Amino acid sequence: MLELTQKGLYCPAGDFYIDPSGKVDRAVITHAHSDHARRGGQLYYSTVSGEPLLRARLGKNISVQSFSFSQKFQIGPVTLSFHPAGHILGSAQVRLEYRGEVWVASGDYKRDADPTCEPFENVPCDVFVTEATFGTPAYQWNKEADIGFEIYQWWKENSLRGVNSVLFAYSLGKAQRVLGLLEPWAERPVICHAASTPLTDCYRAQGIRLAETRCFSSVNAGEEFFGELFLLPQSFLNSEQASVLGKNYQTAFASGWMATENRPGFSSYDKGFLLSDHADWNDLVRTVLETGAKKVYVQHRGNGALVKHLNKLGLQAFPDTALVPKPQSQLELF
């Protein structure tokens, strides 16, 4: 059903790619992050809720066919449907059915509650291609933590001292999730980077409730800030604009990597918030088992702990490199 090529996952039966890395005729996109949605496709297939983000990232004039979750569509003889992945708004797993066999390519996914995207849906299948960004037992999230309140408390404590708070988060997905978690708590606008503003607008246009924001591009020359929360990409501190923060500020990073890297004080940050848009170890294992798949291919950490653990559980688990087609000369030996 699927092969791993230089351009990514390819379906020979339908002649299309899933999240291709190069120019292709037909690109089935799981979500709009730049490592999954790239320019150069002649025709993109997307979820309805993911299409505005895809256009914001790749250009409003790209050719897109969008489908509701669970809506079936055909590419050649292959029947496809999108199912919620819970990663960011509009993110999807891709279900493929051909000649009585069902495969699911997960894309990136998480099982945690998130007010800014559709909740994960388990999809039964024969073969499951799963991500494993955090595919070791060291990465386990605290499901009971109220990260929104933790961020608000940090902001408020800094604000009372006149200290600005700078929270680094990816412009798509993580920034909007932080704003969604802060929505019940924020008492004044969060100042956001211009790169995230059109993406945040896509979320608001679909009825997602977010904390009030102010775009950094509206900051006036010489304007001073005391006790504000800035939501910015990590590269910001190296820009000329960083001078607006003054000398009195604290930094934090929201990421799943905070699970193992000395959480407060990780690297050069003053604070760390354990907030991931990917499944942790327990949810990776749980998801694989719940699909009922007998064969599993693992991406991102294909030779790691997850493959070994699944094999011990009696499943046929392989790194995604096992999907690389064998040269014709090798095939003729069998």
N, C-alpha and C positions, 0 to 999 in steps of 0.2 A: 504493500500500500504506500509506504513512504520510504524514501532514500535520503541519505545525508550527502549533499553535494557541496561544492565550493560556494554555491549561492544559498545554501540552507536546505531545509526540508523540502523535498520535491515529491509530488505524487505523479508517477508516470501514467497511471490510468486516466487521470483527468488533465494532465499536462498543466499543473499549476504548482506554485510554491507557497509555503506558509512562512511568513515573516522573512522574505528573501533579503539577502545582503547586496544584491546587484540588480541590474536592469532586467526585468522579465515581462512577459505579456500579461500574466495573471498572478496577482499577489493577494493571498488570503491573509488578512492582518488580524492578529490577536488583540493588539492595543497600540496606542499612539506613541509610546516611548521610542526614542530615536534608535535604539538597538533592535527594534522590531519593525518599525515603519520607516522606510527609506524612500527617497526620491528615485524616479526612474521606472516605475511600474506603468504599463500601458492601461491596466484596469485593476482597481483595488476592490476587494470584497471586505466589508466591514459591518459591525453592528450599527444599528440606528443611533444609539446613544454615543457610540465611539466616532461616528462620522465627523461631527463638528471639530473634535480634537484632531482628527486625522487631517482635515483641511487646514486647520490653524497651523499645523506643523509642516505640511508638505505643499500647501498652496490651495487656494479656494477653487481653482479651475481643474484640479485633478479629476479623473474619471473614476467614480465610485458607485458601486451597487451595494446598498445597505439592507440589512435584514434584521428583523426582530429576533430576540432570543427564542430558540427552539423552532423557528421557522425553517423549513427544509427548502433547499435549493439545489440545483444540479450544475455541475461543471463536467461536461461530457457524461460518462456513465456513473460518475461518483455522486452520491447524495451527501450533502453537507448540512450542518446546522451549527449555530453558535450557542454556547451555554455560558452563563456567568462564571467568571474566574475570581471575582472579588479583589482584584489587584488594584485597579483604578477604574474610574467611570468608563463604562463601555467595554471593559476588558473581557475577553472571551476564551474559552476552550473551544477547540474545533473538533467536532464529531464528523467522522468520515465513514460511510458505509458503501461497500462494493462487494458484489458476489457473496452476500450473506455474512461478511465479516465486518466488525465494527472496530475502528481505531479512534482514539481520542488523543489529540495533541494539546497539552495543557496550557501552553504559553506560561506566563508568570501567574501565580495565584496565591491567595491567602484565605484562611478560614475565619480570621478574627472579624468581629463586628466593626463596621466602618460606615458612618452616616453619609459618606460622599460617593458610594458606588453600590452597584447591585451585589447582593450576597452570593457567595460561592454556591454552585449547584453540583452535586455529585452526578457523574454521568457513567452508567454501566458500559463496559466495553470488553472486547476480547484482548486488545493490546493497548497499553497506556504509555504515552511518551510524556514523562514528567520532568519538570524543572527540579533542580536541587541546589539552589543558590545557597541555602543554609542547611545542606545535607549532612550534618554531623550532629551527634548528641549534645555537643556543647551549646548549640543554639536552640534555646527553649524560651518562649515568651511567657510573661506573667499575664494570664488572661484576666485577672481581677484588677489590674492596675488602671487607674483613671488618668491617662496620660494628659488629657486636656486640662484637668485640674492641676496636675503637676507643673505643666508649662505655665499656666496662669499664676500659680503660687510663686514660681521663680521670677516671672515678670513683675509681679506685684512687689516682691521683696526688693528687687533691684530698683523699681520705680520709687519706692519710699526713700531710697538713698540718692535719688537723682541719677541713677546709673541706667544707661540704655542696655537693652537685651537684644542680642543678635543671634537668631536661631537659623542655622543653616539647614536647608531642606531642598530637595530637587523641585524644579519649577513645575513639573507636571506630576500630579498624583500626591506626593508627600506634602507639598505646600497646601494643596486644597484639603487634604485630610486634616492637617494641623488646624486650618481655619474652621473646618467643620467641628472638630473637637473643642475649639475655643469658643464656638458660637454661644453656648450657654453662659460663658464666663466673662468674655472680653467687655471691658467698660469703655474702651475707646478704640479707634481704628488701628489695625495692624498695618505697618508700612511695608509694602511688598515690592519686590523687584519688577521692573517693566517686563521682563521675560515671562513672568507668570501671569501677568494681568489678562491678556487675551484668553489664556487657558482657564483662568478663574471665571471669566465672563461666560465661557462655554458651560461651566458647571452651574452658574446662577441661572442661565437661560433654560436649563432643564429642571429648575425648581429645587436645586440642592441648596440647603441653608448653610451659609458660611458667616463667619464673623465679619464685621464691617472692615473694609480695607481702604488704604490710600496708596496710590501708585507712587513709587519713588521718583518717577519722572516729573511729578508735580512739586517736588521740593525746590524751594527758591534759594538762590545764591545767598549765602550768609545765614540761612535759617539754622537755628540751634535746637537741639533736642535733648530732653532730660527725662529719663524714665520711660521711653517708648520701646515698643517691640518691633524689631525689624525681621522680616522673613525673607531670606536672601540665599542665592546660590553660593557655594563655597569660594568661588573665584572672586567674589566681590571685594574681599579685603585687599586684593592685589591691584585693585583699580583706583584711579584718581578720585572717584566718587567717595571712597571710604573715609575721606577726611571729614565728611559730614557727621560721622559718629563721635567725633571728638576723641579725647583720650580716656574717657570714663565710660567703659562699656564691658560687658561680659559676653562670652560666646558659648553657644551650645550646638550640639548636632543631634538630629533625630534619625536613628538608624538601627537596624537589626544587628549591625556590627558591634553595638554597645554591649551585647551579651557577654563578650569575652575580653574586651579590651580596656579593662580598668574603668569601668563605667564613669563615674564623675572624674574628670581630669583626663579622659582619653585623649591622647596625642596633645595637641595644643589647645584643646577646648576646656573651658571652665566647667562645663556641665554636659552630661550625656543623657538623652532620653531614649529608652529602648522602645522604638516604634518602627516596625517593619511592615512593608507591603508584600512580603513573601511568607509562605508557610514555614513554620519552624520544623524541627526534626519530628516531633510527635505528629504534627498534622500532615507532613509528607508521608509518613508510614501509614497513618490512618486513612488518608485519601487513596493511596494505592490499594489498600485492602478493601475499601468500600467500593471501588470500581468493579471488583470481581475479576479483574484482568489476570490472565495466567502468564502473560508475557509483558515485561516492562522494559522500556528504554529510558535511561537517565541522562539528562542534559546538565551541563555546567560542572557537575562533580561526578562524572561518569565512572571514574575508577575508584571512587571513594567508599565511605561507610554505608551509604544507602544501598548500593548494589550488593555489597556483601551481606547486609542485614536481610534484604529481601530474599536472597538466595537461601539463607539459613531458615527463612520462613516457608520455604518450599516453592517459591515463585521462580520463574525463569527471568532473571534480571540481567541486563547488559548495559554497558556504556553506549551512548548514542553513536559512537564510532562503529558499532556493529551494524549500523544501517548504511554504511558506505558500501556502494555496489562493488562486487568483486570484478576484477578485470576479466574480459572474455576468455583469456588464456587459462585462467584458473578455473573458470566454470567448465571448460571442456574436459578437465581432469575427472569430473564426477559423472 
